[in-house]
Amino acid sequence: MLAVNHEFNGKWNDDTIFSGGIDLSLFSLLRKKTADFIEHIIISNLILGMTVFLCVVILSELSVSE
């Protein structure tokens, strides 16, 4: 759950919103969480394995096709 910024005080302030306040924006938070997930060694190896497997499948299809 995302907490409401203490600077908000129930009113809209364009300067605070534009500067990003003190917390990460939702998009920045999603980017950070995604980067952290992809950097796990198991996920990184899984992505590499799937890429190699796809290359093998594509090359075998090209070699079999007439």
Summary of the structure (lengths in Angstrom):
residues: 66
radius of gyration: 22.1
end to end distance: 55.7
largest distance: 69.6
contacts: 113
relative contact order: 0.08
helix: 65%
strand: 0%
